[in-house]
Amino acid sequence: QVQLVESGGGLVQPGGSLRLACVASGRIFSIATMGWYRQAPGKQRDWVATITSGGSANYADSVKGRFTISRDNAKNTVYLQMNSLKPEDTAVYYCNLQFRRLGYDYWGQGTQVTVSS
């Protein structure tokens, strides 16, 4: 069983920055693919970014150039640095851990990010 706990959300003005963190329990973190997703009110959950166990990152077009995903395997933590935030980035952000070989697909409880003046 894996537990994911996100932190770092909050209220920020347009153009501001936030860094989200997600700490994972267990020993699977270093070989798992980690991702961030977000869900705005009344909308489906959308993919934001993923980072493989080898450190390869991919981003949704809507956040490319503004957001950076990174991981620290020694701390079982994945980060999402969010810069130049826009009101349309407002959503609940969820951390995801995947290791398909064992059928692992875990989600955190989410952290609210609100971009507003």
C-alpha positions in Angstrom: 0.0 0.0 0.0 1.2 3.5 -0.9 0.1 6.7 0.6 0.6 10.1 -1.1 0.4 13.4 0.8 0.4 16.7 -1.1 1.3 20.1 0.3 2.1 23.6 -0.8 -1.2 24.7 -2.3 -2.7 28.1 -1.5 -3.9 31.4 -2.8 -1.6 33.3 -5.1 -1.9 36.4 -7.4 -1.7 36.1 -11.1 2.0 36.0 -12.2 3.0 34.5 -8.9 4.6 31.1 -8.0 3.9 28.1 -5.8 5.8 24.9 -5.2 3.8 21.7 -4.6 5.3 18.7 -2.9 4.1 15.1 -2.7 5.6 12.7 -0.2 5.1 8.9 -0.8 5.2 6.1 1.7 6.7 2.8 0.9 9.7 1.6 -1.1 8.4 1.8 -4.6 8.9 5.5 -5.1 12.3 5.4 -6.8 11.2 3.1 -9.6 7.7 4.6 -10.1 6.5 7.1 -12.5 5.2 10.2 -10.7 2.7 12.6 -12.0 0.7 15.7 -11.3 -2.9 16.2 -12.4 -5.5 18.9 -11.7 -9.2 19.2 -11.6 -11.1 22.5 -11.8 -14.6 22.9 -10.6 -17.1 21.2 -12.9 -14.3 19.8 -15.1 -12.6 16.5 -15.6 -9.2 15.7 -14.1 -6.5 16.7 -16.5 -2.9 15.6 -16.7 -0.3 18.3 -15.9 3.1 16.6 -15.9 4.9 13.3 -15.3 8.4 12.3 -14.5 9.8 8.8 -15.0 12.1 6.9 -12.6 14.9 7.9 -14.8 14.1 11.6 -14.6 12.5 12.2 -18.0 9.7 14.8 -17.7 6.8 15.6 -19.9 4.3 18.4 -19.7 0.8 19.4 -20.9 1.0 22.2 -23.5 -0.9 24.5 -21.2 1.8 24.5 -18.6 4.9 23.9 -20.7 7.6 26.6 -20.0 5.9 27.6 -16.7 5.8 24.5 -14.6 8.7 22.2 -13.7 8.3 18.7 -12.2 11.2 17.2 -10.3 11.8 14.4 -7.8 14.1 13.6 -4.9 14.3 9.8 -4.5 16.1 10.1 -1.2 13.1 12.0 0.2 10.4 10.0 -1.6 9.2 13.3 -2.8 8.0 14.8 -6.1 7.7 18.5 -6.7 5.8 20.8 -9.0 7.3 24.3 -9.3 4.6 26.5 -10.8 5.6 30.0 -12.1 3.7 32.7 -14.0 0.5 31.4 -12.6 -2.8 32.3 -14.3 -6.3 32.2 -13.1 -7.0 29.2 -15.3 -4.5 27.3 -13.3 -6.9 27.3 -10.4 -7.8 23.7 -9.5 -7.2 20.9 -7.0 -3.9 19.4 -7.8 -3.4 15.7 -7.3 -0.2 13.6 -7.1 -0.1 10.2 -8.8 2.2 7.2 -8.5 2.2 4.5 -11.2 4.2 1.3 -11.5 2.3 -0.7 -14.1 4.3 -3.9 -13.8 2.7 -4.4 -10.4 -0.6 -2.6 -11.3 0.2 0.3 -8.9 -1.9 3.4 -9.5 -2.2 5.6 -6.4 -3.6 9.1 -5.8 -3.1 11.7 -3.1 -6.0 13.6 -1.5 -5.3 16.8 -3.5 -4.2 20.3 -2.6 -6.1 23.4 -3.7 -4.4 26.1 -5.8 -6.3 29.3 -6.3 -4.9 32.0 -8.6 -6.8 35.3 -8.1 -6.2 38.9 -7.5 
